[in-house]
Each structure stands twice: as structure tokens, then as C-alpha cells.
Amino acid sequence: MQAFHIYYGNTQGTLMRILTAVSRRGIDMPYVHALAVGGRHRADLLLEVNGKQSGQLCRDWHAIVDVSEIRTGVPSPEMIEHGEELAARPSSAPDARSAMAGTA
């Protein structure tokens, strides 16, 4: 697991563009937390990615006009704890494959 801390200006659609870069690659996000930090905002993401995916995500995020800084690192214990809690919960929504197959 790798932690990403993305600093951005809170303009319309910026957070959605950040999250869309992850979701369109089909990467699970077991932990997402967005908060105001001083005069800007930060999104903390916990992702299971390989080196290629990490590079692609960082490139996409840097291309977003309002993203000012991206930091990567080791996840905090809190991130791991919340990520494990989320992964342990049974999903009430059908998964994408069964929904597309019409078996949901």
C-alpha cells in the first residue's frame, strides 16, 4: 500500500478529477480523506499500486491545473486501520461484473 497526499486549490471539480484518475484505472481506494490545510486543501489516498500506476497517477494529477503538490510515502497507522475496516465490511452493493451481467 502507498499513501498519496495531494495538495490542491478547492475549485469546482478539482477533487473529482483527482479521484477520477484513480477510479478509471479500476484501483480500489480503501482510504480517502479530504481536508482543508491552511489556505489550500489536501486529499489523502491509500492505494495498492505498482510503479507504473503510481507514475501514471502522478502525471495525471500534475496535469490538473489546481493541483500544487503531490507527496507519496508510507501509510500512517490510521490510514491502514481505516482501510482494513473498510475492506472487512460486507458490500451491500453488487459488484460491477454481476451488475453488467444482469445477475444483480
C-alpha positions as CSV (number, residue, x, y, z in Angstrom):
1,M,0.0,0.0,0.0
2,Q,1.2,3.5,-0.8
3,A,-0.1,6.8,0.7
4,F,-0.6,9.8,-1.6
5,H,-1.1,13.3,-0.3
6,I,-2.3,15.7,-3.0
7,Y,-2.5,19.4,-2.3
8,Y,-4.9,21.4,-4.4
9,G,-6.9,24.6,-4.6
10,N,-10.5,24.0,-3.8
11,T,-12.1,25.0,-7.1
12,Q,-15.1,23.3,-8.7
13,G,-14.4,19.8,-9.8
14,T,-10.8,19.5,-8.7
15,L,-11.3,16.8,-6.1
16,M,-13.5,14.8,-8.6
17,R,-10.7,15.0,-11.2
18,I,-8.2,13.7,-8.6
19,L,-10.5,10.7,-7.7
20,T,-11.5,10.0,-11.3
21,A,-7.8,9.5,-12.2
22,V,-7.8,6.6,-9.7
23,S,-11.2,5.1,-10.5
24,R,-10.8,5.0,-14.3
25,R,-7.9,2.7,-13.7
26,G,-10.0,0.4,-11.6
27,I,-7.8,0.9,-8.5
28,D,-9.5,0.3,-5.1
29,M,-9.4,3.3,-2.7
30,P,-9.7,1.8,0.8
31,Y,-9.0,5.2,2.4
32,V,-9.8,8.6,1.2
33,H,-9.8,11.7,3.3
34,A,-10.0,15.4,2.1
35,L,-9.5,18.3,4.5
36,A,-8.6,22.0,4.5
37,V,-5.0,22.7,5.3
38,G,-4.2,26.4,5.7
39,G,-5.2,28.2,2.5
40,R,-5.4,25.1,0.4
41,H,-6.9,21.6,0.6
42,R,-5.4,18.1,0.8
43,A,-6.7,14.7,-0.3
44,D,-5.1,11.7,1.4
45,L,-5.4,8.4,-0.5
46,L,-4.3,4.9,0.3
47,L,-3.8,2.8,-2.8
48,E,-2.4,-0.5,-3.8
49,V,-0.4,0.4,-6.9
50,N,2.7,-0.7,-8.8
51,G,5.4,1.7,-10.0
52,K,3.8,2.2,-13.4
53,Q,0.4,3.0,-12.0
54,S,2.0,5.4,-9.5
55,G,3.8,7.2,-12.2
56,Q,0.6,7.5,-14.4
57,L,-1.4,8.8,-11.4
58,C,1.2,11.4,-10.5
59,R,1.4,12.5,-14.2
60,D,-2.4,12.8,-14.4
61,W,-2.6,14.7,-11.1
62,H,0.2,17.1,-12.1
63,A,-1.8,17.9,-15.2
64,I,-4.8,19.2,-13.2
65,V,-4.4,23.0,-13.0
66,D,-5.3,23.4,-9.3
67,V,-3.0,20.6,-8.0
68,S,0.0,22.3,-6.5
69,E,1.9,19.4,-4.8
70,I,1.9,15.6,-4.6
71,R,3.7,13.7,-1.9
72,T,3.9,9.9,-1.6
73,G,5.0,7.8,1.3
74,V,4.3,5.1,3.8
75,P,0.7,5.0,5.1
76,S,0.1,6.1,8.6
77,P,-1.3,3.6,11.1
78,E,-4.7,5.4,11.0
79,M,-4.9,5.0,7.2
80,I,-4.1,1.3,7.4
81,E,-6.6,0.8,10.2
82,H,-9.4,2.6,8.4
83,G,-8.5,0.8,5.1
84,E,-8.7,-2.6,6.8
85,E,-12.0,-1.8,8.4
86,L,-13.5,-0.8,5.0
87,A,-12.2,-3.9,3.3
88,A,-13.7,-6.1,6.1
89,R,-17.2,-4.7,5.7
90,P,-19.6,-6.7,3.5
91,S,-20.6,-4.7,0.5
92,S,-24.4,-4.2,0.1
93,A,-24.0,-3.1,-3.5
94,P,-23.4,-5.6,-6.2
95,D,-20.0,-5.7,-7.8
96,A,-19.6,-4.3,-11.3
97,R,-19.2,-7.6,-13.0
98,S,-22.5,-9.0,-11.7
99,A,-24.3,-5.7,-12.4
100,M,-23.1,-5.7,-16.0
101,A,-24.1,-9.4,-16.4
102,G,-27.6,-8.6,-15.1
103,T,-27.3,-11.1,-12.2
104,A,-27.5,-8.4,-9.5
